[in-house]
Amino acid sequence: MTNRSFCVNGIPTTLPVSGSSTLLDALRDGGLTGTKRGCDMGTCGACTVLVDNVPKLSCVTPAAAVEGCRITTVEGLSQIGIGKRLQEAFGKCGASQCGACTPGMLASLVPYLEANPVPTQEGIRAAIGSNLCRCTGYEAIVASAMEVCGVDPEYAAPAPKAGRVIGQPTVKVDAPGKADGRAIYVEDLSFPDQLHGAILRSPNAHARILSLDTKVAQAMSGVHLVLTGEDFTRRYGIFPYVRDEFPLARGKVRYQGEAVAAAIADTIDIARAACAAIIVEYEKLPFALTAEEALKPNAPIIHEVDHRDRPKSDNVANIAKPIHLGDVEGAFARATHIVEGNWQYGGNTHAAIEPHGAIGLMAQDGRLTLYSATQVSHYLRREVAHVLGIPEETLHVIQPTVGGGFGGKSDLFDFEFCAAEAARRLGRPVRFIVPREHVYALHRGRHPVHYHQRMAVDQDGNILAVELVALLAGGAQYSYGFVTRYYVLQLLGPMRIGAFHGEAIRAYTNTAPCGPKRGHGGPQETFALQTALDELGVQIGLDPIDHRRRIALRSGETTVNGFTYGSSGILECLDAVEAASGWRERINNLAPYQGLGASMSSYITGTAWPVNPKTDTVQTIVAIDLLPDGHVVIRTAVNEIGQGVNTVLAQVVAETLGCSLDLIDVHTGDTDLPKDAGAYSSRLTFMAGRAAKQAAEKIREHVGSGRTMTVTGEYVTEEIRGGDYDGSTIGASPAYSTTAYVAEVEVDPHTGIIRVTNIWCAHDCGRAINPTAVMGQIEGSIYMTWAETVLEHMDYNPNTGLHIGPNLLDSPIPVAADTPNIHAIIVESLDPKGPYGAKEAGEGPALGVPAAIANAIFRATGVRVRRVPIRPEDMLAALKRVAQGETHVVIE
Amino acid sequence: MWSLSETRFLIPTTWEQAVVMLANEPGSMPIAGGTDLMPNLRYGLASPSTMIGLTRIARGPMSFMDGGTLVLCGLATMTQLLSDPTVAIHAPELVEAARVLAGPAQRNMATLGGNIALDTRCIWYNRSKRERDGFSGCLKTEGIICRVINGQACVAARSGDTIAPLILRGAVLDVLTPEGERLIPLANAMGKSGLFGPHLALPSHSLIRCVRIPPAPAGWRATYIKVAERSDIDYPILSLAVGGEFEGTRCRFIRVVVSAMMPRPRLHEFTVGERLTREIIERIVQAVARATKPLDNIGNPVRIGFQDWRKHLLAVRLRETLTSL
């Protein structure tokens, strides 16, 4: 290490730097943790800082090379020109959700806006071309840049005011800290005496571990502990009744990237070197990468025993019991029009900008603390305690600021167990920060699903029956597959359907385990349903939006599988996207190869049943302390992951108490706080919001009394608006959101390249408690499934069984310039059960985008797309068939 | 993501000092912008014991005219090329390449010399050690066979955006070696193999100090076309420079450089001598397409038909470009 001088944020600074230190490491090790590490490969832009006022990627800049330069990080941006105003605009416009991209985004924008005081949309999008955002769809970021320059951002104004605090566009309580670098993420935590952990992962898709030799690694100087599969004898699982995973592989590996061993050492470099020194002898086994391959009679068996050690002779992970509702065959016999075929939805992954990470810490009183970037603190505590064999109450899980979840941090992960176990054994803090490449092995992303579908309608377009048979590639573990198998069948709203038959098989495959990603099973199913509906509507000659109006379920109505709408705003949603997109004037006057397509969807507002109905009947408890000085403290374990739940709770309590938001502090994300199940299934606004309102109502009369009081409110599963058949509890929810979409596409007939230019989305979220946050959730959802439709993938090489590129270059996520203009519209159909009528906004708007795009492509080209992602080479081949006179060209 | 192996970091202040350091320090490697090199080092594709950081070298102007020749500093960043009025006048096709290279932050870092010397890329090569262990490496790393062609030649692709327009213009590298200055036409520096080391056929311990672009003929019209999955960040899946000399409507000749397909960019020259008719354009397009064989070393091998589509895309973009020249 050599001491080198820099001028950091205006202050002459000396930092110890080695020849291989990057500027990012030098800054972060020097205490400036505002600059984030997203990929360490110069691809995501989270680490962007200003070097002599020029945005540069600090993770690929050798620190020594910029000695003597002026370095400006997010912590110092407020001193530069419009920096401070831009930071404030980020809060006002909702440009920071998880906040992981924010420091780099600001660093790119500040010099650009200084040089271009009257910026254009295109200019701003180009200026942030190196900065990937995973939350916002870039809309709010662009809007905040324009706002700060006094340019009309052409950004739809959020919803009308509803209450004093409720319904008011509100700066999120954590927004300022995310814009100035104060927010502390797991990697930003640092403890005296801490050790660093690294995990050795399988290079093979399927292999027997013949031997594992850790002797050399253990003898290395600076290595404190090496953990292997032998160190963990208990399995874990997100569902405690189907525990099937060991933290470290035992006997065999079932997918590339499965954790095999962990090394804990003085430095991360030593820990990684120790991993490299572990000698593993593998016997490679044949592998199955797709559900079809895995279910063949002679397929390699991935799990020889099930979670209860019973022998297993096939790769069936989960089967959904056939759901048979109504007279399906009779309906098909009566139908005037039927569509039948195969639909495919490819796998993809969350790719949050912040990789996962955890730190284990042994307190002097013998209590173990685990910091983790998790969405499910309580489930994590339950399973770590189980695997380590310690009482749950002796484990304390703390969730720092989380840099993006989308479902990707809602399972339990190898490194979390390793961090806890190593901290317990060594009595020292142990940190595991997951490298980007390994995030693709943790995965738990969108399941690849193949459907065989039949849909029948009468001459008026009423759906008489739907039959869905789904095949899911589950990856190598159980994970959330227990519920995914049903989600891919049961999200049938907001359509009136006469009869329904559904079956699903989820197969184990030698790929990273799949799990929940935003909309959990819904985008796949909605894609199949809403494109089939479109085909039938065209056959009958119905306008797609009119057709959907005809079959839309209204408040009080019930889906074929028993989901009852406490409120349904789907008609208003359809009206809104029809008007906003200019559908009536445009649909019959489209330019060649331009198309508009519509779709609609419905989603749950939390699961009525928690993952363990035996022990988790109370889903949320919110405590409120009224302090003598008038301050109000909200305490609950809910997981704020950038979606804005902390702000929602503050607003609900402020509204109910009639007090100012400034008087409210929110403490969340800690298992020592009153319990909450976690951030998944779009449940928190509804469930935690209700608990908060209930608690606040108990002390309303005491506000200003000078008394000290603590009250609690809770949400307990009560009346469920769901069906009554095997599996009906999955997807049954206390309330359902509805959404309508219109997508606009242009297809290049010469290349097959598809450009989605605009997406209009009207989402009925019940009461929009924080319209700014709701807009952000809608935009982010739209962005995410648009990207799945045209760009992203989670593909494996059929010859090697390996991921084709676990990095952000080979598995790209979109940049701002390519992201369509997203027009989010809030529709408020108040649900009598929701807090102030609120339902959900975080996931529902993701469901219908792929179908709307596919339907627009049909308008543009005459080609029916039944496969996502849609590739230009396939589009081009299909266009050739159309040109040759084929009439019903389908990409399936 | 992956640890960088420990190195010394030397900071020369003159070109001469830099080449002497390169020659005297065994296992040393120059680094300029670092946007491509640093990820490769993290993947363990090279492990220099000494890095020679070039960005502090005292240098003259980023560009100047030497008679009719445009001389560009090897350390000029893409952003500097974009804002340089001299370059805009004398090498607009290069400016276009600089404009579409990666993303804005990368352009603030990436240098012209670095982009020319960019290591070749391949889906089997740009991989971490753990991943390479899963398929026993390739010819360019620990393996014994090229995974793309199942043979003994490395076909990793030349992916620098600036290379095609520079070859189109007959650019010459002004290379400094410990023995002195050498002028090497860029086209001659392009090795046929994608292997590291010989991937750029330059003398050992040499640095690209300047790039000399001879004057374009009168009536020269040219442009650069890049196709990538995204508008920013990505390396090209197709890199195409097209130029022609025109006298009124009469086209004397057309030159096309195709890159990002193979280790060696391919220069095609067509004498025209008349108006550039649709038929002539088609002949050029077909000739170029016939000679281009995209390999499964760029892009997603699971995408069936992707490489044929890449070739089709080449034809479409070339046709469009020639029509609008």
Interface residues (C-beta under 8 A of the other chain):
Chain A: S18 G19 S20 T22 C39 D40 M41 G42 T43 G45 T48 V54 P55 K56 L57 C59 V60 T61 P62 A64 A65 E67 S108 A126 A127 I128 G129 S130 N131 L132 R201 P203 N204 A205 Q256 I268 D269 R272 A273 A276 P435 R436 E437 H750 T751 G752 L791 H793 D795 Y796 N797 P798 T800 L802 H803 I804 G805 P806 L809 D810 P812 P814 V815 A816 A817 D818 R871 P872 E873 D874 L876 A877
Chain B: M1 W2 S3 L4 S5 E6 T7 R8 F9 I11 I31 G34 T35 M38 P39 R42 T50 M51 G53 T55 R56 T79 A102 G103 P104 A105 Q106 N108 M109 I123 N126 S128 K129 R130 E131 R132 D133 G134 F135 E229 R230 S231 D232 I233 D234 Y235 N300 P301 V302 R303 I304 G305 F306 D308 W309 H312 L313 V316
